[in-house]
Amino acid sequence: MTGAVECRYHGRDFTVAEMALLRELIAGPPPLNRHALSREFCRRIGWYKADGGLKDMMARVVMLAMHRDGRIELPPPKWAQNRPGPIVFGPDTEPPLLPPPTTLDEVRPVELRTAVRYSREGKLWNEYVARYHYLGYKTLVGAQMRYVALARDGTPLAMLGFSTAAWRLAPRDRFIGWTPELREQNLPRVVDNPRFLILPWIHIPNLGSHILAIVRRQLPVDWTARYSTTPVLIETFVETPRYTGAVYRASGWTRVGATQGRGRYDTQNRYDKPKKDIWLRPLRKDWKRILNR
């Protein structure tokens, strides 16, 4: 659907016509629960993932935000939600008692192990990020991949998280050469890196760039296996002046501009977030051709 935009949530504009359709589906008949509502809404507006599946999980996140803002009134949830409790910091994420490694030779080969939900790695990832990353822990929305970087003896060195890219990002879109139509078509081939935490007691020269080099080789394979779409570009945001982005620069990333301070989920134009530098890293030589076809 095209037409005037009524609101914007999680990086997507929703037109007046789409919102009217959503309210019509909520009113029924037939009465739809939240799960059925999200799937039907996706079908009716053609909101699909790159693999052809409905974006119903993202639709449920969006509709809940609309409900909280008073734009729509969702039906009551079918089941009471079991909200996860606060993350409890256990002994596994305490600083080590023994001196940590100080050179790459002591830790290579470094392994990137996927941190799957409910696995030991997934639990450790959540706890380490909540405990030591300056942004804390936050559930990644949409397509995502989490890694624990391990030394050859299994010692955790770093945590990395990847998720769907920002919907609209002017400096990035200019750098790629995107029109709005090309962005909508090819955005699934761009992946965001919202978390990169080297554990605070690990001080190994060139470790960050070494891990990012491994990411460039492994992430496209893992992402394709999980989502049937091969990413060709990674983006990340570096808060200034807290950080300089030196590890990304050393790894061949390009700074293409800065954010305006709105944040990914700012629907009220508050501009109350710290401004961040935008860095991009191609994953293959023909990335620009792929993103512009």
N, C-alpha and C positions, 0 to 999 in steps of 0.2 A: 504494500500500500504506500501511496505517496500523498503528500499534502502538508498542511501546517503541523508543526511539532507542538504537542501539548506538554511533554515532560521528557526528562532524560534520566535514565537509571543504569548504573553499572556499565557506562560507556555506550549505551544505545539510546537513540532518539525514538520516542513513541508518538505517533501522529494522533491527531484528534480522532480520526476514523478508527485507528487501532484501539484507542482507549474506549471509544463508544462500543466497539465490538466486545471488548473485555467486560464492560459493565452489562452488556446484553447477555453474555454467557453466564455471568454470575447470577443475574436475575432469573435465568431459565425461562421456560422449561426446556429440557429436563433439569432437575437440580443436580449439580455436579460438585463432588468433593474437590479439595484443593489439588490433588494429584491429577484427576481427570480434567480439571479446569486448565491446568498448565499444559497438558498434552493437546487439548483441543485448541487452545489459544495459539500454540506453536503451529499446529497444522493449518489453522485458518490464516495466519499471517506469513506462513512460509519460513518459519524460524528453525533452521536446520544446522546441524554440525557438519563439519567437512566430510565425515564418514557417512552422511545421509540420515543419521539419527536425529530425533527431535531434541531441541535444546530445552527440554522440560525442566531439568534441574535448575538451570539459570533462570528460567521463567518463574519458578517457584520463589527463588531468592528475590527477584525483581518484584513480584506481586506482593510479597510480604513487606518489602520496603514501601511500596505504594499504599498498602493497608495501614502501615504505621504513620504515614504522612497524611492519611485521611483522603487520599484520592479515590480509593475503592474500599468496599467493605467485603472482605472474604468470608466465606462460610466458616463456621467453627472447625478446628482440626478434627479429623476423624478419630485420631488417637492422641492421648496426652503425650507430649514430647518428653523424652528422657534427656534432659540437658546434661552435658558433661560437667563434672565438677571442676573446681580449679586445679591447675596442674600442681602436683606436689613434688618438690625437689628431693630426690632420693640420693643415696650415696654414690650411685653410678655417675652422676654428673658433677661430683665434687672435684676440685683441682687435684691432680695426682700427688702422691706423697714423694715419689721418686722424681729425680730431675727429668724434664721432658727432653725429647730429641731437639737438636739444634741445627742439623744439616739435612739436606735432601737425601744424601747417601744413606742416612740412618733410617729413612722411612720408605724409600722406593723399593718396589713398585707400589704406588698409591692406588688403592681400589676405591671406585665409586660404587657404593652399594645402595640400591633403591630402598627408601624408607617407606614401606607399605603400611597402610593403616592397620592398627592392632598388632603389628609385629614389634619385636624388640627394638629394631632400628627406628620404627615409626614413633614409639614411645620416647626413645632417647632423643630423636630429632625435636619433638615437641618440647621436651624438657630443657634441652640445651638452648634452643632458640628463645624460649620464654625466660630463661635465667640469664643469658649472656648477650643476646642481641639487643641493641639500643631501641629497636622498634617492638621488641617482644614477640610473643606468639600470636598469630592470627590465622584462622582457617583460610587456605588458598581457595579462591572461587574459580569454578570452571575447570577446564583441563589443567592438569598439574602433574608434576614429577618432583619428588624429593629425594635427595641423596645424602648419605653419610660418607665423607671421605676418610678412609682408614689407612693407617700405616701398614707396612707389611706384616707387623706382629698383631694387627687388629686394633691398635690404639686409635681412638677417634681423633681426627685432626680438624675437621671442618664440617659444616652443614650448609647445604645449598638447596634452594627451592626455586622451582620454575612453574609458571602458570600462563594463562591466556594473556595476550598483550593488551595494552590500553587501546580502547576503541578509536579515539581520535587524539592525535598527538602531532601538532602542526610541524615542529622541527623535523620529526621523524618522517612524516608524510612527504614533506618537501625533499628531504634527502633521498627518499626512495623514488620520488616522482609520481606519487599516487594521485589519482582523482578519487572522489568519494566512491565511485562505482568499483574501481580497482581495489580500493582499501577493503570494501565490504566483501569482495570476492576472495581476496588473498590474505586477509588478516590472520586466518588460522595457521599460516606458514611463518608467523612471527611469534616468538615466545619471550615472555618477560622473566627476568631474574630478580624477584622481589626480596630474596634472602640469600646472603653469602656471609657466613660467620666462620672465621678462623678462631678457634677457641683461644681465650685470652692469654693462656699460659704457653701457647705455641708461638715461638719466634724463630721461624726458619726462613732465611733469605730465599726469595723467589718461589716460595711454596704457593702463594696465591696464583701467580701466572702459570705455574706447573699444573695446578688443579684445573684452571680454566682451559688449558690446552687439552686436558683429558675430556672435559665437558664437550668441547667442540667435536670430538670424535664419537663420544658415547651417546650424548643426548639425542641426536637425530635418529639413531637406531632405536633407542628405547621409546622415544615419543611416537615413532612410526608404528612400532609393535603395539603400543597401547591405543593409539587414536587413528591409525590408518592415514595419517597426514605427516609429511616430512617437513620439519621446519628448516628454513634457510637463513634466518636472521634472528639474533637475540638482542633484546633491549634491556637496559637497566637504568636505575635512577640513583644518583649519588647526592646525598644531602650536603650542601655547602653552607658554611665553611667547615662543618664537622669533618668532612673527608675531602680528599683531593681527587680521587679516582685514579691514583697512581697505579694500582694493581691492574686496572682495566687498560690504562694507557700502555703499560708494559706488555700486555697481552694482545696488543693490536686492535683494541677497540677505538672507535672514533667518537669524540664528543660532537654532537650536532646541534646543541642548543640547551635551553633550560625550560623547566615547567613554569607555569604562571602562579603556582601556589594554590590551585583549586583542589588537588587530590583526585584520585580516580573516581570516587563515589560522591563527589560534591554535586548535589542536585539543586542547591539553592544559591549558587554563585557567591559563596562566602569568601573564597580566596584566603582561607585561614590556615593553610598548610605551609610548611617550609618549602622554599623553592629548591629545586633539585636539578643538577646537570643530567642531561640525557646522553647515554652512551650506547652505541650500536656495534655489533660484531657479526659480520657475515659468516655463514657456515659453509659456503661453497662459492666458487668463483663466479658462477652464473646466477647469483642470487637476485640481481636487479632485473635480469630478463624474466626470471620466473615470477617475480612479484608484479611485473608490469604486463603480463600477457593475459 
